[in-house]
Amino acid sequence: NALSQDITCLAADRMLVFASYENVLHALARNKEVVHTYEGHKGKIHLLLPFGDHVISVDTANVLIVWNIQSEEEYLRLDFDKAVFAVSAILHPSTYLNKILLGSEQGSLQLWNIRSNKLLYSFAGWGLGVTTLQQAPAVDVVAVGLVSGHIIVHNIKFDETLMKFQQDWGPITAISFRTVDGHPVMAAGSPVGHIALWDLEEKKIISQMRNAHSTAIAGMSFVPGEPLLITNGADNAIRVWIFDGPGGTGRLLRSRTGHSAPPTKIRYHGQNGEQILSAGQDGTLQSFSTVHERFNKSLGRGSINKKKSKRKGLKNDTMALPPITAFASEIARQNDWDGIIACHQGYITCTTWNYQRCSMGAHKLMPEEFSNYKPLDIYATAVDITTCGNFAVIGISTGRVDVYNMQSGLHRGCYGKERAHEGAVRGVAVDGLNQLTITAGKEGLVKFWKFKTKDLVHSTDLSSSPSGILLHRDSGILAIASDDFSISVLDIETRKIVRRFSGHHGQINDMTFSPDGRWLITSSMDCTIKTWDLPSGCLIDCFLVDSAAVSITMSPTGDFLASSHVDELGIYLWSNRSLYSLVSLRPLPADYEPATVMLPGTRPVQDEEAKDEETFDKMIEYDSPEQLGEQLVTLSLLPESRWKNLLNLDIIKKKNKPKEPPKVPKSAPFFIPTIPGLIPRYATPEQENDIQSKVVNLGVLAQKSDFCIHLEEALSTNEYAAPLSLLKNLGPSNIEVELRGLAPEGGGSVEVMLSFLRMIGMMLTKKYNFELAQAYLALFLKLHLKILSSEPKLLEEISRLSTQLEETWIHLRTLFNQSLCVLKYVKSALL
């Protein structure tokens, strides 16, 4: 569970991790939940030291507090005068019980006993500020790093300097000792990213690891008992170096790196939704995995001449290309040639990149007229790559749009006689079948060109100048962001604007479609991310973030939305709640005020979370009425098993008939037989024999069922709701028994049969329980066909029912055929 602000200081002991921000210190158990909070500092905490049952913290106001970890109380507080002793480093010397060594910006050192609160000894120092203190493998020996670049290996027991080293790269930022037997090596970090390795026996430098990081070395530590050095820096990288070769120089074993400057453009790569390509202001193109960090890879930095760049190194590289502003990728032919095309900030040349080889590609694409010189005011603005991966389309700030072959890098033509647009090209897109190329210009025109012949097909004038376009290739929907902060949605088949959205109050930075093309998600400089539902034309989701989203992209599988933000190095993933919980996608009200949502990984405030849940997850309960409308044919809510097999009951009974009669058990039954009834009573042997008699009691059969009684009553009242509800509650076998009992030989009468037919007529007239009426009538006709043909009353009723049934079915069949025709047309290849 992340803390509410950026962590500025970190330390750990064997049980807890201590993290601080501003003047608050937290202790986290299992690297997850906060178990202790320590508040008492006035200034920002900048030094931490776990110390047994206590933890020591020092703030910028020069106050040192010793905390009791469990009780969260102050054990000791020391105030130092900044002018005399400004604490800059802290260390617990090995075997020195209850003692800590403090270094100062003035250069002096002090040894304190924190149990008795006594200053034991003051070291005069070397007149230069102390930046770091590190315990050597030998007892009583401490390495002191100074702002001048000197490293003093000092014996604090006798106050003697054992050896002295000097680095030329500025103050010492970190020191670590190698503890592998037979290798007395000390490593020291510098503000320029170099690491020096010193031999403590020979008292000389062994080797230099230059440009280990592109920024200052923030921390370094040899793994105890192993030839491994872990380093990190402000370039957003953690690197592990292994010392297993001759000369004592470390080689890079493994690393985890991110962008050292905020990302400018992110896009999902491929169709599995597992890789995100990200271009940063640091000039690099990287691939981040949403599955695990071990699948991350860097495609490197753009360069005019890679060989010269490698020779000069990162610091002095004059060949480096500017940051990537826009790129497009395709996986169709990435195994054969480059699959990524990118344009750079203020630069005319577009570069290709190879995802498989994780490197910059073979081609640099630009018009031939600029091959001898690079213009300063002309640059590439928009790129796209075709679905087949064979062609790249590049738009330039002069209004020119060119097509290049990705395999050979050859120019394949341009749109328009000299240029496609009067103003700068703001966006290019190619449809899924390489039939159309769509370009948008600063002058406010969106033009449709034939991809192959380069002829202009259609031109659409917009009300405002477009700032960017995005095409959903599967559905042929084009989203156009305008400079007046509105969004237009254009159908490339009809070439008409089908939706207009307004609601953003700042420049629209990026847009992305959901995989099915139903949602358009937009981000703006007003710090909002909005989701628009295209079929209904409504805003269905909106939330605020602290930092405006520069780029957004939706996973091809629809499970995540990825976003990058102003001044944020990371890529944030938002999960799609509609995949795993009930979310009401009703339109948001006009006066809706979005709540600020913390970026993923930060702890939300409880009240906001509850409010958010109430807003979005409150579903409208809907109970379906028995009949939707008088003109509509409505089916019942009964399962198919209740009515579908009524005509096949004979076949089912034959299939379920036992193959042999049940065998009488030889022994007495385990359960004593009882007489059926409300009050259970044991049956005497005589009563049992009576019950098992095969003589049929005709008096029982003569009794009429409730269904027959209700049908007789309905003849006079003409209310058939009661007998119908009785029939709906019965199973298929019971329904057959009831319908058999309607005939005179089954205990019924012709009047009851007439009443049943009128009940079916009522169901057809009211147009509800339509399938039940069909099933009940079919079974009734099957059982009583002979009686029906001999009774005039019943024949008359059946002929009336037949006419009614035919009219209803003809009407229904017409509607079915019409719907099937429309569906077939929509699915046909003509569209």
DOKOLLUM-123968 format. One record per residue (C-alpha): x, y negated, z. Coordinates in steps of 0.2 Angstrom, whole numbers, plus 2048, in hexadecimal, padded with zeros to 3 digits. Each point is the difference from the previous one (the first is absolute). Layout:
BEGIN
XYZ ...
# end
This chain:
BEGIN
800800800 8097F07FA 8027F180A 7F67F07FC 8107F67FB 8108047F7 80D80980B 8107F6803 80980C80C 801812802 80880D80C 7FD812806 80480C80E 7FC812801 7EE7FE804 7F97EF7FA 8037F47F2 8017ED805 7FA7F37F3 7FE7EE802 7F97F17F7 8017EE806 800801813 7F7810802 808811803 7F78117FD 804812803 7F980D7F4 7FF812804 80280D7F2 8037F27F4 7EE7FC800 7F67F980E 8057F280B 801806812 8087F1809 8007ED7FD 80D7F4808 7FB7EE801 80A7F3808 80C7F87F4 7FE7EE7FA 80C8017F1 80180D7F2 808810805 8108047F6 80A80D80A 7F9811807 80980D80A 7F8810807 808803811 7FA810809 7EF7FD808 8027ED7FB 8017F67F0 80A7F07FF 7FA7F27F4 8087EF7FC 7F77F27F8 8057F07F6 7FD7F6810 80F809808 7F680A80C 804812804 7F380B808 801811806 7EF8097FF 7FB810809 7F980A7F2 7F2809809 7F97F280B 8037F37F3 8077F480E 80F7F5800 80E808809 80C7F27FE 8017EF7F7 8107F77FB 8007EE7FA 8107FB7F6 8057EF7FC 8017FE7ED 80E7F4800 80B80B80B 7FB8127FB 7F48037F2 7FD8137FF 8038077EF 804812803 7FC80D80D 807811804 80080E80D 812806802 801813801 802807812 7FE7EF808 7F180380B 7F37F2801 80B7F47F6 7FE7F77F0 80C7F57F6 7FA7F07F8 8087F67F2 7FD7EE7FD 8017F37F2 80D7F7809 80B8107FF 801805812 7FA811807 7F8804810 7FE811809 7F080080C 7F980D80C 7EE7FF7FE 7FC80A80F 8087F480C 7FE7F17F5 8137FC800 80C7F97F3 80E80C802 80D7F97F4 8017F27F3 80B8037F0 8087F07F9 7FD8057EE 8087FA7F0 7F87EF7FE 7F58077F3 7ED805800 7FD812803 7F48087F3 800812805 80680C80E 8028137FD 80680E80C 80F8097F9 802813802 80D7FD80E 7FA7FB811 8037EE805 8037FB7EE 7F47F47F7 8017F97EF 7FB7ED7FF 7FB7F87EF 8037ED7FE 7F97F37F5 8117FD7F8 8008127F9 80C80780E 7FD810808 808802812 802811807 8007FC813 80380A810 7F47F880C 80780A80F 8117F77FF 7FA7F17F5 80C8047F3 7FF7FF7ED 8058117F8 8007FB7EE 7F97F27F5 7FA8007EE 7FA7F37F4 7F38007F2 7FF7F27F2 7ED8027FD 7FA7F580E 7F9805812 7FF812805 7ED8057FF 802812806 80D80D807 7FF813801 80D80D805 8018117F8 80080E80D 80580F7F5 810808808 8107FB7F8 7F97F07F7 8027F080A 7F77F57F4 7F77F0804 7F47F87F3 7FB7EE800 7F37F67F6 8007EF7F9 7F37F37FA 8048037EE 7FC812800 812808800 80580D80D 812802806 807810807 80E7FF80C 80C80D806 8027FE813 81080A801 80A7F87F2 7F77EF804 7FD7FD7EE 7F27FF7F3 7FC8117F8 7F47FA7F3 7F27F47FB 7EE8047FB 7FC7F07F6 7EE7FC7FC 7F980E80B 7F17F4802 7FC7F07F5 7FD7F6810 808800812 802811809 7F37FF80E 804810809 80C80F7FE 80281080A 80A8107FE 7F680F803 808808810 80B80F7FB 7FD7FE7ED 8097F77F2 7F07F67FC 7FE7ED801 7EF7F8800 7FE7EE7FB 7F37F47FC 7FE7EE7FA 7F47F27FC 8008077EE 7F280C806 80B80F7FF 80680E80C 80F80A7FA 80980F806 8128027FC 80A810801 813801803 8058107F8 80C7FB7F3 8137FB7FF 8057EF805 7F37FE80E 7F47F67F5 7ED804802 7F58047F2 7ED7FE7FF 7F780F806 7EE7FA800 7F77F0801 7EF7F8802 7FD7F07F7 7F37F47FC 7FF7EF7F8 80C7F3807 7F47F27FA 7ED8017FE 7F880A7F2 7F97F67F1 7F680E7F7 7FA811805 7F880D7F5 7FC812802 80A80C7F5 7F880F7F9 7EF808803 80380A810 8007F080B 811804809 80C7F37F9 7FF7EE800 80C7F67F6 8057EF808 80A7F27F9 8087F480D 8077EE800 811809804 8008057ED 7FE813804 7F380C7F9 7FB80D80D 7F580F801 7F7803811 7F7811804 7F0800809 803812806 8117FF808 80F7F4800 80C80E7FA 7F87FE7EF 8047ED7FF 80D7FB7F3 8077F07F9 8027FC7EE 80D7F3803 8027EE7FC 7FE7F97EF 8107FB7F7 8067F87F0 80F80B7FF 80080F80C 8138047FF 8057EE804 7F47FF80E 807810808 8127F97FF 7FB7F0808 7F680780E 7F07F9807 8077F0808 8087F97F1 7F48077F2 7FD7F37F3 7F880C7F5 7F180480B 7EF7FD7F8 7F37F5809 7F2809809 7F28097F7 7F07F77FF 7F580C7F6 8038127FA 7F580F7F9 804812801 7FA8107F8 804812803 7FB8087EF 8128007F9 80A7FC80F 80A8107FE 8057FC7EF 8047ED801 7FD7F180B 7EF7FE807 8007EF808 8017EF7F8 8037F080B 8027EE7FE 80B7F580B 7FD7EE807 8057F37F4 80880C7F4 7FD8047EE 806812800 7F580E806 809810807 7FB8127FF 80280C80F 801813801 7F680780F 8088117FE 8127FA800 7FC7F380D 8097F37F6 7FF7F17F4 7FB8067EF 80A7FF7EF 7F77F27F8 7FE7ED803 7F27F97F6 7FF7EF7F9 7FC7F77EF 80F8017F4 8017ED7FE 8057FF813 80E80D7FE 80E7F37FF 7FA7F480D 7F5801810 7F47F1800 7FC7F9811 7EE7FB7FE 7FA80F7F7 7FD81080A 7F5810800 7F07FF809 7F68107FE 8038127FB 7F78107FD 8048117FB 7F480B7F6 7F8810807 80B80B7F4 8107F8807 8067FC7EE 7FE7ED7FF 8027F180B 7F77EF7FE 8087F1806 7F97EE802 80B7F1800 7FE7EE807 7FF7F97EE 7F180A7FC 80880D7F6 7FC813803 80B80D7FA 7FF8137FE 81080B803 8038137FF 805807811 80A80E7F9 80B7F67F4 7FE7EF807 7FC7F97EE 7F47F27FD 7F08067F8 7F87EF7FC 7F77F2808 7EE7F9801 7FB7F17F6 80A7F87F3 80C7F780B 7F8802811 7F1807807 7FB7F280C 8027ED800 805801813 80A80C80A 7FA812800 7F8803811 7FD8137FE 80080E7F3 7F7811800 7FF80F7F5 7F080B800 801813803 8008057EE 80C7F37F9 7F27F97F6 8007EE808 80C7F4807 7F97F380B 80A7F0804 7FB7F180B 8087EE7FD 8027F180B 7F57F67F4 7F080A806 7FE80D7F2 800813801 8048087F0 7FC8127F9 80D8077F4 8018107F6 80F809808 8078077F0 7FC7F37F2 8027F180C 7F07F87F9 7F57F580B 7F0808803 7F77F480C 8047F180B 7F67FB810 8017EF808 8017FF813 7FA7F180A 8107FF809 8128057FD 804812804 80E80480D 8008137FD 7F680F7F9 7FE812805 7F980E7F5 7F780F806 80480C7F2 7F480E803 7F07F5801 8067F27F4 7FD7F280D 80C7F1800 8027F5810 8067EE7FD 8067F580E 7FE7ED7FD 8097F1806 7F07FA807 80080F80D 7F28097F7 8008117F8 7F88057F0 7FC8127FB 8008047ED 7FA80F7F7 80D8047F2 7F280A7F6 7F47F27FF 80D7F2803 7F47F780C 8037FA811 7F480B80B 8047FA812 8077F0808 8067FF811 8047F180A 8057FF813 8137FE801 8077F0806 8128027FA 80A8077F1 7FC8127FC 810809802 7FB8127FB 7F280B7FB 7FD813800 7F280C7FB 7FA80F809 8038107F6 7EE8027FA 7FF7ED7FB 7F27FC80C 80A7F480C 80B7F27FC 80B7FB80E 8087EF800 80D7F780B 8027ED801 80B7F3808 7F17FC80C 806810809 7F180A7FC 7FE8117F7 7EF8027F8 7F780F7F9 7F37FD7F2 7F480D7FB 7FF7FF7ED 7EF8097FD 7F77F580C 80B7F17FE 8017FD813 80E7FD80C 7FF81080C 8107FD80A 80B7F2805 80D7FE80E 80E7F4805 812803803 80D7F5808 80B8007F1 7FA7FE7EE 8018107F6 80B7FD7F1 7FC8117F7 7F480E803 7FD8117F7 7F480D803 804813800 7FB80A7F0 7F880C80D 7F67F2808 807804812 80B7F1803 8027ED7FC 8127FA801 8047EE803 8107F5801 7FF7F0809 8097EF800 81080180B 7FD812804 80D80D7FB 7F480F801 7F28087F5 7F080280A 7F480E7FD 7ED7FE804 7F6810800 7EF8017F7 7F380280E 7F28057F4 80A8117FD 7FE806812 7F27F6809 7EF7F87FC 8037EF7F9 7F17F57FB 8057F87EF 7F27F3801 8047EE7FA 8087F580D 7F57F0804 8057F07F9 8057F8810 80B80F805 8107FB80A 80D80E7FE 80A80580F 8137FF800 8078127FF 811804807 80B8087F3 801813801 80B80780E 7FB7F280C 7F580280E 7EE7F87FD 7F77F680E 7F280A807 7F37F37FE 8047FE7EE 8008127FD 7EF802808 7F97F27F6 8078077F0 7F8811803 7F07F8803 8007F67F0 80580E7F4 7FA810808 7EE7FB804 7F680B7F4 7EE7FC7FC 7F580F805 7F58057F2 7F180C802 7F98067F0 7ED8007FF 7F780F7FB 7FA7F77F0 80B7F37F8 7F27F87F5 7EF8057FA 8068007EE 80F80B803 801813801 808804811 807811805 7FF807811 80E80080C 7FF813802 80F80B7FC 7FF80B7F0 7FF810809 7EE7FC806 7F87FF7EF 80C8047F2 7FF813802 7ED802803 7FD8087EF 80E80D803 7FB806811 7FB8117F9 8128037F9 8087F9810 7F680D80A 80480E7F5 8137FB801 7FF7FF813 7F6810802 80980D80C 80780F7F7 7FB80C80D 7F47FF80F 8077FB811 80580F80B 7F8803811 80D7FF80E 802810809 8037F8811 7F47F480A 8017EE7FB 80C7F480A 7F27F3801 7F0804809 7F17FC7F4 7F57F2805 7EE7FA7FA 8017F07F5 7F97F0808 8047F1809 803809811 80C80F7FD 7F9811807 8078117FF 7F680C7F5 7FA810808 8038107F6 7ED8007FB 8007EE7FB 8108037F6 7F780E7F6 7F17F57FD 80C7F27F8 80980D7F5 7EF8077FA 7FF8007ED 7ED7FC800 7FD7EE7F9 7F57F480A 7F57F87F2 7FA7F380D 8127F8800 8007FE7ED 7EF7F8800 8067F1809 8037F17F5 8117F7800 8027EE805 8047FC7ED 7EF8077FB 7F77F780D 8087EF7FB 7FC8037EE 7EE803804 7FF7F080A 8087F77F2 7F28047F4 7F57F4809 80C7F3806 80B8007F0 8107FE80B 80D80D7FB 80F7F980B 7FE80D80E 8008107F5 80E7F97F6 80B7FD80F 7FC811807 8068087EF 8107F6800 805807811 7FE8127FA 80E80B7F8 7FE8087EF 7F9811807 7F37F780B 7FB7F57F2 7FC8107F5 7F680780E 7F67F1802 7FC7FE7EE 7FB8137FF 7F47FD80E 7F77F37F6 7F780D7F5 7F0808806 807811802 80E7F980B 7F37F780C 7FE7F07F6 7F37FA7F4 7FE7F77EF 7FD7EF80A 811802808 8088037F0 7F77F17F8 8067F580F 8128067FD 7FF7FB7ED 7FA7EF805 80E7FE80C 80C8037F2 7F67F47F5 8027F380F 813803800 8017FD7ED 7F57F0801 80B7F880E 8108067F7 809806810 807811804 8008037EE 80B810800 7F680880E 7EF7FD7F6 80880A7F1 80780E80B 7F080280A 7F58007F1 80B80C7F6 7FF80D80F 7ED7FD802 7FD8047ED 80B80F801 7F780880F 7EE7FB7FB 7FF8007ED 7F280D7FF 7F47F780C 8047EF7F8 7FA8067EF 7F0807807 7FA7F180A 7F97F17F6 8037F380E 813805801 8028007ED 7F97EE7FF 80C7FA80E 80F8097F7 7FC7F87EF 8007EF809 810804808 8088067F0 7FC7EF7F7 8077F680F 81080B801 8037FE7ED 7FF7ED801 80C7FE80E 80C80C7F8 8007F77EF 8037EF809 80F80880A 8078097F1 8007EF7F6 80A7F880E 80C80E801 8048007EE 8027ED800 80D80180E 80980F7F8 8017F67F0 8087F1809 80C80B809 8068097F0 8027EF7F8 80B7F980E 80B810800 8028007ED 8107FC7F8 7F87F17F7 8037F680F 
# end
